[in-house]
Amino acid sequence: ALIAARLGADSVGERHFEMAIERVIAGMERKSRVLDKDEKRTVAYHEAGHAVAGWFLEWADPLLKVSIVPRGV
């Protein structure tokens, strides 16, 4: 509800819940940390490696989302 209010929405929608879950699991988005084009590409390959490895690990939790957005500390 807080995210919906901050965005000026009239009601709380599924997207607001997704944003809240993402914030709790991954941390707040760091808008001060801007990645240039080469850094984004490097981070994308790195995160894709995590995703592929997780896909093939039998006991790993299912992959829900892959992101290159800087979060947390």
N, C-alpha and C positions, 0 to 999 in steps of 0.2 A: 504494500500500500504506500510505503514511503517513496519508493521509486516511481510509482505511478503519479503521486502528487508532485514530485520534483520535476517530472516530465510534463506536467500540466494535463494529464489524462483525466477524463471524466469518470472512468471506471478502471478497475484493476483487471488486466488481461493476462493471458498465458505468457506473453513476452515479458511482462513484469516479474512473474514468478521465475522464469528462466534467468533473468538478470540477477535476481536476488540469490538464487542457488549458486550461480557462477561467482558472485561476490563472496559468499560464504566459503565455497570450496577453494577457489583460486586466489582470493584476495581482491583488494581494490585495484582498479585499473590505474596505472601511473601515466597520466597524461603529460607529465613533464619529461618523460623518457621517450624521445622521438627517434625512431630507427630510420636510417637512410636506406636507399634501395638495396645496396649490397648486404647490409646487415639483415634486412627483412628476408632476403633470399637465403642467407646462411641459417638464420633461425628457422625458416620454413623447412629446409632440408633436415635440420637437427630434430625438429618436432615430428616430421614425417618418419624419421628413423624410430623414434619412440613408439609411434602408432603402429608401424609394421611389426616391431618386436613384440609389442603387446598383443597384437592380433594372433601371433603364432604361439604365445605362451599359454599352455593349457589351463593353468590355475589363475591367470590374471583376471582382474575385473574387466567387464566389457568396456570398450572404448565408446565414450559418449560424445566427445568433442575435441577437436584439435585447434589450438589457437596460437598466434604469434604475438598477441597483445601483451605487452609487459605488465606484470601484476606483482603485488606484494613487495617485499623488501629485498 
